[in-house]
Amino acid sequence: MQTVVQKWGNSLGIRIPSAYAKEFELKNGSSVDIYEENGKIVISPQKINLDDLLALVRSENMHDAIETGSSIGKEEW
């Protein structure tokens, strides 16, 4: 599949065909990694895992527990 490199502000950009966007679950605003590998430009979707997310947790961005009251039915908490 071919696409065209186009001027985008002071940079260059490419459009990702919808077939690839669907296959790799890319949406407007999705983050990707761009790197060079053996003379080729590689665009790879960023896959964030639980360890990456937990590394972002700090005492400054933690919220207090939210209490919703006592159990009404047969919920097990």
Number of C-alpha atoms within 10 A of each C-alpha: 6 7 9 9 10 11 10 9 7 6 7 9 12 11 11 13 11 12 10 11 15 10 8 11 11 16 10 6 6 10 12 13 10 12 11 9 8 6 7 8 10 13 11 12 15 12 9 8 8 7 8 10 9 9 8 8 10 8 6 6 8 8 7 6 6 6 6 6 6 8 9 6 6 6 7 5 5
